[in-house]
Amino acid sequence: MYINGKKFGILLSVIGSVLASAKDECGFVNTLLGKSTSNDCCNEGYPYIKCSNNHITYINLSGRKINKELPKTFGSMKKLVSLNLSNTGIYGSIPSDLENLESLVEFNLGYNEITEIPDNIDSLKHLKILNVTHNKIKSYQKNTNNLKVLTDLDLSNNEIEDEILGDISNGILRVLNLSNNNISGSIPESLYNITSLVDINLSNNIIDGSIMEDISKITNLRNLDLGNNRLSGDIPTESFEKLKNMAHLNLEKNIGLSGKIPSITYDSIFYTCKFTDTNLCYSNKKNTNCEYSSYRCDDCKENAQYDGSMCKCKENYTGLGYILCSESEDTNLNKGSESGSLARISFSTFIISSLILIVSYLLI
């Protein structure tokens, strides 16, 4: 078969381009592993490296002691689908050419010393799993909504001090783990609209505000951990009772939470729950797999009465009927006004009586 000079030149150019691409991609792996730039990294073989059509598609170096920053050739692997560099001692920030990993589906950098995630991570249109747990990330205010196929987001055990990711409305997110950070603010209303969520862990932060009734919208929810925060107000008991798939519920160490603990017969025999160190009350029936507060809903204190569900303070009293009822400020103010009026009347009577006595004495 005859190939003219022009076509042959084009063929060589294409072959050279492919080989150069493969060489660049192996350059990333070789730098991490401290090997020669000429090393064919595809020879590492599965389960470490997987290549297809002269491109790296899979990297798993988890547990290797790499102890260096990510190479600047990070974004050269346009066909990379899965990247696992967890527990490798990698430190510093993720290079901004991350956006070039246009085929990336799974990204795991957990248990390292990463300090920053670039803003353009939201350009990874195929990303489904992002795991950067146990790093040193201080901020994550990225537009998560642009990651339209993201199902698992794990930013737990970092140093994040932001509010909760702003407006979250990713429609297929299943796992959200932001536990063990310094995240503040209240739970955003948009979170309650993500009905696909199965696992939410916001524990061990400084999140405040209340739990909204819209929690019942997340019908697929199995695990909810809001423990050790600063949540307050009455919990939406009836809304929780609508979550029939729940397997684990943790509200412990939110001393401001009050109301009745949900009474639900969950499908899972492994259901567990924690309500200690709260102002929540329990009914007569307890689940042996759960940890409860010390308050019974029907144990009415002075100036409280039972309404069929739990003890509530009587009119003109405030507080929690199963803990303590105090006179309301309005009542005290009214009493104060009444006492003041009586004092003024008594004082006026005293003055008048004194004047009468003086006049009577002078007329004698």
C-alpha positions, 0 to 999 in steps of 0.5 A: 500500500502506497502512502504519499509523503503528506499523509505519512507526515500526518500519520507520524504527527498523530502517532507522536501526539499520542505517544507524547500524551502518554509520556506526559501522563506517565510523567505525573505518576513517575514523579509521584513514585520517584521513577525515571521519566522514561518509565512506562507507568502502565507496566505497574498494572492493575490494581495500581495503574490501568491504561487504555488507548495510550491514556491512563484511566485509573490510578490507585496509589493509596497507602504509598508513602509519597510525601510530596506536592502534586506535580504540575502535570496533574491536569495532563490526564484527560481520560483519567476516570478514577484517582485515589491518592489517599493516605500518601502524605501528599501536601499543599494545594491541588493544582489549578489545572485540575479542570483538565481532568474532564473525564474524572468520576472518582477523586479520593485524596483522603488522609493527607495534608491538602490545604486548598481545593481550587475554585475550578473544581466545579468544572469537573462535569462527570465527578460523582465522588469527592473524598478529601476527609482528614486534611487541612482544608480551611475553606470550601465555598465552591459552587457545588450545584455545578457538579450535577452528577455528584453523589458523594461529598466527604469534607469531614475532619478538616479545618473548615470555618465557613457556613454550610456550603451556601445554597446546596441544590444538587438533585442527586447527592446521596452522601454529605459528610461535613463532620468534625470541622468548625462550620457555623451558621444554620442548616440551609433551607435548600438542603431539605429539598435534596430528597435523594440524600441517604446519609447526612453527617454534620456532627461536631461543628458549631451549627446553630438555628433550628431543625425545620419541619421540611426534614420530612421531605428527605424520605430516603434518609437513613443516617442523620448525625447532627450531634455536638452542635449548637442547635436549639428550639423544639424539634419537628417530632411529627416530621421525624416520624415520617422518615420510615427508612431511618437507621441512625439518628443522633441529636446528642450534645445540643443542649438547646434542643427541646420537645418530644423524641420521635416515637417510630417503629423503624424497619431496621432492627439495627436502628440506633439513636442518641439524645443525651445532653439535650432538653428532649423528653422521652415517652414511656417506651424506650428503644434498647439501642438508643441513649436518652436524656433524663427527662420524661415527657409526662413528668410534669413539674410545678405550674405545668400540665400534661396535654396528652403528648408532653407536659407544658407550662400553664398560662403566664408561665414559660419554660419546659413543663417537664423541666421547669416552669417560671413566671413570664416576664409580663406577669412579673412586670404586671405584679411589679406594677401592682406592687408599685401602685399599692406602695404609692397608695399606702404612701399617700394614705400615710401622708394624709393621715399624718396631716390630719393628726397634725391639724388635730393637734394644732386645733386642741 
